[in-house]
Amino acid sequence: MPGNSNGKESSGPDTSRYEEYLVLNRAFTAPAVHEAITSIELSLTGTPLRILDAGTGAGGALPALAVRAQESGAGCVTAIDLDPRAVTAARNYVDQQDRQNAVEVREGDLLQLAEQASEDGPPL
């Protein structure tokens, strides 16, 4: 069995290159994701859009989502993922794309985020 990141034998798959996989996958899928997001027709009513990207992975959709959110005014994107490696990759991508003003990347569980939103009220 391949060792895990601390050099010990593990019974599961080797995930030591998972973040590299996320980034490569993002590069491969980003053009199609961008096209899909920009093709969505939005009814912009002047109310800022709040977009949730649940299971964001490496954040490939975040730049296009940020643009769409900001088309409505001061919109924003909240991205969430359980895996800290995915969150790191997504945060790095947001920084590289200079979208920090429109995107917040969180590590956590979607149900916890929903509970928080229901307790706090808008915005996410």
Short mmCIF file of the C-alpha atoms (twelve columns), coordinates in Angstrom:
data_MODEL
# 
_entry.id   MODEL 
# 
loop_
_atom_site.group_PDB 
_atom_site.id 
_atom_site.type_symbol 
_atom_site.label_atom_id 
_atom_site.label_alt_id 
_atom_site.label_comp_id 
_atom_site.label_asym_id 
_atom_site.label_seq_id 
_atom_site.Cartn_x 
_atom_site.Cartn_y 
_atom_site.Cartn_z 
_atom_site.pdbx_PDB_model_num 
ATOM 1   C CA . MET A 1   0.000   0.000  0.000   1 
ATOM 2   C CA . PRO A 2   1.245   3.494  -0.708  1 
ATOM 3   C CA . GLY A 3   2.199   5.547  2.310   1 
ATOM 4   C CA . ASN A 4   0.253   8.595  3.336   1 
ATOM 5   C CA . SER A 5   1.744   12.071 3.764   1 
ATOM 6   C CA . ASN A 6   3.385   11.200 7.097   1 
ATOM 7   C CA . GLY A 7   5.155   8.143  5.672   1 
ATOM 8   C CA . LYS A 8   3.017   5.522  7.414   1 
ATOM 9   C CA . GLU A 9   1.259   2.738  5.584   1 
ATOM 10  C CA . SER A 10  -2.406  3.418  4.923   1 
ATOM 11  C CA . SER A 11  -5.279  1.275  3.817   1 
ATOM 12  C CA . GLY A 12  -6.830  3.973  1.625   1 
ATOM 13  C CA . PRO A 13  -5.801  5.533  -1.666  1 
ATOM 14  C CA . ASP A 14  -2.748  7.764  -1.917  1 
ATOM 15  C CA . THR A 15  -4.070  11.337 -1.799  1 
ATOM 16  C CA . SER A 16  -0.719  13.076 -1.436  1 
ATOM 17  C CA . ARG A 17  -1.116  14.739 -4.854  1 
ATOM 18  C CA . TYR A 18  -4.778  15.681 -4.459  1 
ATOM 19  C CA . GLU A 19  -4.200  19.436 -4.569  1 
ATOM 20  C CA . GLU A 20  -2.174  19.031 -7.769  1 
ATOM 21  C CA . TYR A 21  -5.079  17.025 -9.216  1 
ATOM 22  C CA . LEU A 22  -7.542  19.778 -8.246  1 
ATOM 23  C CA . VAL A 23  -5.483  22.460 -9.959  1 
ATOM 24  C CA . LEU A 24  -4.983  20.394 -13.126 1 
ATOM 25  C CA . ASN A 25  -8.666  19.529 -13.250 1 
ATOM 26  C CA . ARG A 26  -9.582  23.206 -12.790 1 
ATOM 27  C CA . ALA A 27  -7.383  24.173 -15.743 1 
ATOM 28  C CA . PHE A 28  -9.019  21.498 -17.890 1 
ATOM 29  C CA . THR A 29  -12.627 22.330 -16.998 1 
ATOM 30  C CA . ALA A 30  -12.396 26.126 -16.527 1 
ATOM 31  C CA . PRO A 31  -13.238 27.087 -20.134 1 
ATOM 32  C CA . ALA A 32  -16.414 24.968 -20.168 1 
ATOM 33  C CA . VAL A 33  -17.426 26.158 -16.701 1 
ATOM 34  C CA . HIS A 34  -16.872 29.791 -17.732 1 
ATOM 35  C CA . GLU A 35  -19.026 29.306 -20.848 1 
ATOM 36  C CA . ALA A 36  -21.805 27.665 -18.850 1 
ATOM 37  C CA . ILE A 37  -21.870 30.423 -16.236 1 
ATOM 38  C CA . THR A 38  -21.769 33.292 -18.712 1 
ATOM 39  C CA . SER A 39  -24.573 31.731 -20.773 1 
ATOM 40  C CA . ILE A 40  -27.013 31.820 -17.839 1 
ATOM 41  C CA . GLU A 41  -29.547 34.581 -18.350 1 
ATOM 42  C CA . LEU A 42  -30.068 36.601 -15.206 1 
ATOM 43  C CA . SER A 43  -32.863 38.962 -14.396 1 
ATOM 44  C CA . LEU A 44  -30.849 41.793 -12.914 1 
ATOM 45  C CA . THR A 45  -33.247 43.810 -10.793 1 
ATOM 46  C CA . GLY A 46  -30.730 46.060 -9.132  1 
ATOM 47  C CA . THR A 47  -30.564 43.778 -6.115  1 
ATOM 48  C CA . PRO A 48  -27.014 42.506 -5.601  1 
ATOM 49  C CA . LEU A 49  -26.715 38.789 -6.283  1 
ATOM 50  C CA . ARG A 50  -25.429 36.492 -3.568  1 
ATOM 51  C CA . ILE A 51  -24.111 33.306 -5.099  1 
ATOM 52  C CA . LEU A 52  -23.209 30.148 -3.199  1 
ATOM 53  C CA . ASP A 53  -20.705 27.712 -4.701  1 
ATOM 54  C CA . ALA A 54  -21.130 24.574 -2.586  1 
ATOM 55  C CA . GLY A 55  -18.332 22.051 -3.024  1 
ATOM 56  C CA . THR A 56  -16.170 24.615 -4.781  1 
ATOM 57  C CA . GLY A 57  -13.167 22.306 -5.174  1 
ATOM 58  C CA . ALA A 58  -10.261 24.296 -6.595  1 
ATOM 59  C CA . GLY A 59  -12.556 27.235 -7.362  1 
ATOM 60  C CA . GLY A 60  -12.628 26.988 -11.138 1 
ATOM 61  C CA . ALA A 61  -16.031 28.648 -11.334 1 
ATOM 62  C CA . LEU A 62  -15.250 31.482 -8.943  1 
ATOM 63  C CA . PRO A 63  -13.923 34.143 -11.352 1 
ATOM 64  C CA . ALA A 64  -16.935 33.812 -13.662 1 
ATOM 65  C CA . LEU A 65  -19.329 33.688 -10.709 1 
ATOM 66  C CA . ALA A 66  -17.717 36.829 -9.280  1 
ATOM 67  C CA . VAL A 67  -18.208 38.677 -12.560 1 
ATOM 68  C CA . ARG A 68  -21.856 37.622 -12.702 1 
ATOM 69  C CA . ALA A 69  -22.451 38.623 -9.087  1 
ATOM 70  C CA . GLN A 70  -20.874 42.010 -9.631  1 
ATOM 71  C CA . GLU A 71  -22.933 42.644 -12.774 1 
ATOM 72  C CA . SER A 72  -25.856 43.102 -10.391 1 
ATOM 73  C CA . GLY A 73  -24.077 45.790 -8.411  1 
ATOM 74  C CA . ALA A 74  -22.247 44.883 -5.230  1 
ATOM 75  C CA . GLY A 75  -22.889 41.154 -5.455  1 
ATOM 76  C CA . CYS A 76  -20.731 38.515 -3.845  1 
ATOM 77  C CA . VAL A 77  -19.861 34.840 -3.962  1 
ATOM 78  C CA . THR A 78  -19.475 32.529 -0.992  1 
ATOM 79  C CA . ALA A 79  -17.591 29.344 -1.811  1 
ATOM 80  C CA . ILE A 80  -17.458 26.435 0.610   1 
ATOM 81  C CA . ASP A 81  -15.728 23.075 0.681   1 
ATOM 82  C CA . LEU A 82  -15.046 20.477 3.364   1 
ATOM 83  C CA . ASP A 83  -11.539 19.634 2.199   1 
ATOM 84  C CA . PRO A 84  -8.865  22.054 3.447   1 
ATOM 85  C CA . ARG A 85  -6.696  21.296 0.392   1 
ATOM 86  C CA . ALA A 86  -9.500  22.343 -1.920  1 
ATOM 87  C CA . VAL A 87  -10.067 25.489 0.129   1 
ATOM 88  C CA . THR A 88  -6.369  26.375 -0.136  1 
ATOM 89  C CA . ALA A 89  -6.415  25.831 -3.908  1 
ATOM 90  C CA . ALA A 90  -9.591  27.918 -4.274  1 
ATOM 91  C CA . ARG A 91  -8.232  30.771 -2.141  1 
ATOM 92  C CA . ASN A 92  -4.997  30.811 -4.136  1 
ATOM 93  C CA . TYR A 93  -6.978  30.932 -7.387  1 
ATOM 94  C CA . VAL A 94  -9.166  33.782 -6.140  1 
ATOM 95  C CA . ASP A 95  -5.991  35.693 -5.240  1 
ATOM 96  C CA . GLN A 96  -4.386  34.947 -8.635  1 
ATOM 97  C CA . GLN A 97  -7.520  36.152 -10.418 1 
ATOM 98  C CA . ASP A 98  -7.732  39.269 -8.196  1 
ATOM 99  C CA . ARG A 99  -11.316 38.518 -7.114  1 
ATOM 100 C CA . GLN A 100 -10.864 38.821 -3.327  1 
ATOM 101 C CA . ASN A 101 -13.303 41.752 -3.222  1 
ATOM 102 C CA . ALA A 102 -16.166 39.594 -4.506  1 
ATOM 103 C CA . VAL A 103 -15.375 36.069 -3.269  1 
ATOM 104 C CA . GLU A 104 -15.140 34.579 0.202   1 
ATOM 105 C CA . VAL A 105 -13.857 31.013 0.408   1 
ATOM 106 C CA . ARG A 106 -14.770 29.054 3.532   1 
ATOM 107 C CA . GLU A 107 -13.806 25.666 4.833   1 
ATOM 108 C CA . GLY A 108 -16.763 23.893 6.308   1 
ATOM 109 C CA . ASP A 109 -19.991 22.045 5.996   1 
ATOM 110 C CA . LEU A 110 -22.843 23.408 3.890   1 
ATOM 111 C CA . LEU A 111 -25.384 22.511 6.582   1 
ATOM 112 C CA . GLN A 112 -23.476 24.564 9.153   1 
ATOM 113 C CA . LEU A 113 -23.386 27.493 6.735   1 
ATOM 114 C CA . ALA A 114 -27.139 27.191 6.202   1 
ATOM 115 C CA . GLU A 115 -27.749 27.118 9.950   1 
ATOM 116 C CA . GLN A 116 -25.584 30.189 10.421  1 
ATOM 117 C CA . ALA A 117 -27.390 32.021 7.626   1 
ATOM 118 C CA . SER A 118 -30.785 31.219 9.107   1 
ATOM 119 C CA . GLU A 119 -29.655 32.474 12.531  1 
ATOM 120 C CA . ASP A 120 -27.840 35.584 11.275  1 
ATOM 121 C CA . GLY A 121 -30.025 36.425 8.327   1 
ATOM 122 C CA . PRO A 122 -28.609 37.869 5.106   1 
ATOM 123 C CA . PRO A 123 -25.932 37.997 3.790   1 
ATOM 124 C CA . LEU A 124 -24.210 34.628 3.613   1 
# 
